């Protein structure tokens, strides 16, 4: 199948024409390695989701990756702190199910403690 220009949603390297993200990914990885915070903040259709998906693939050999989607959390959960923390914990727990057992055991203990404390 021939590549196409994508103007709706995330780009898929094998299907869509894309800019070379490697220099940008290496720059972000250096920030992650240093323990720095970073933000990806642009308008619609500037490649934020595509960059984050590529970053997850780029980092997966050195880090455990948890991809969270706040669109899956109900808008009602944003109205009260306790509801948000519970919904966030559920989303995070769902994302880390495939993590190594030792990490997952410690992580689940923390999440279940938070849920019991806040609800």
C-alpha positions in Angstrom: 0.0 0.0 0.0 1.3 3.5 -0.9 1.9 6.0 1.9 -0.5 8.9 2.3 -0.6 12.2 4.0 -2.6 11.9 7.2 -4.4 15.0 8.6 -6.8 13.2 11.0 -5.5 11.4 14.1 -2.2 9.8 14.9 0.2 8.9 12.1 1.4 5.4 11.5 4.9 5.2 10.1 4.2 2.4 7.7 1.0 4.1 6.3 1.7 7.8 6.5 4.4 10.2 5.4 6.1 11.5 8.6 8.9 13.8 9.6 12.0 12.2 11.1 11.2 12.1 14.9 14.5 10.5 16.0 16.4 13.8 16.9 13.4 15.0 18.9 13.0 11.6 20.6 16.7 11.6 21.5 16.3 15.1 23.0 13.3 14.0 25.1 15.0 10.8 26.2 17.9 12.9 27.5 15.5 14.8 29.6 13.8 11.6 30.8 17.2 10.1 31.6 18.1 13.2 33.6 14.9 13.0 35.6 13.6 16.3 34.0 10.1 17.2 33.3 8.9 18.2 29.9 5.7 19.2 28.2 4.4 18.7 24.7 2.0 21.6 24.1 0.8 22.5 20.6 -2.5 23.1 18.8 -4.6 20.4 17.1 -2.9 18.3 14.4 0.7 19.2 15.3 1.7 15.6 16.1 1.5 15.4 19.9 -0.1 12.0 20.0 2.2 10.7 17.2 5.2 12.0 19.1 4.1 10.4 22.4 3.4 7.1 20.7 6.8 7.2 19.0 8.4 8.2 22.4 6.8 5.2 24.1 8.3 2.8 21.5 11.7 4.6 21.7 11.9 4.3 25.5 10.4 0.8 26.0 13.8 -1.0 26.0 15.0 1.2 28.9 11.8 2.1 30.8 8.5 0.6 31.8 5.9 2.7 29.9 2.4 3.5 31.1 0.2 5.3 28.5 -2.8 7.0 30.1 -5.7 8.4 28.2 -7.7 11.0 30.2 -10.4 10.9 27.6 -11.4 7.5 29.1 -12.1 9.1 32.5 -15.7 10.4 32.8 -16.1 14.2 33.0 -17.9 13.7 36.3 -14.7 12.4 37.8 -13.1 15.8 37.3 -15.6 17.5 39.5 -14.4 16.2 42.9 -10.8 15.3 43.9 -11.7 12.0 45.4 -13.5 10.8 42.3 -10.7 12.0 40.1 -8.0 10.2 42.1 -10.1 7.0 42.1 -10.6 7.2 38.3 -7.0 8.0 37.7 -5.9 5.1 39.9 -8.1 2.7 37.9 -6.8 4.0 34.6 -3.2 3.7 35.8 -3.7 0.2 37.2 -5.2 -0.9 33.9 -2.1 0.5 32.1 0.5 -1.4 34.2 -1.0 -4.9 34.1 1.8 -6.1 31.9 4.6 -4.7 34.0 7.0 -7.1 35.8 5.5 -8.9 38.7 7.7 -7.3 41.4 6.9 -3.8 40.3 3.2 -4.6 39.8 2.9 -6.0 43.3 4.4 -2.8 44.9 2.4 -0.6 42.6 -1.0 -2.3 43.3 -0.4 -2.0 47.0 0.0 1.8 46.7 -3.1 2.1 44.4 -5.3 0.0 46.6 -4.1 2.0 49.6 -5.0 5.3 47.8 -8.5 3.9 46.8 -9.4 2.8 50.3 -8.2 6.1 51.8 -10.0 8.4 49.3 -13.3 6.6 48.8 
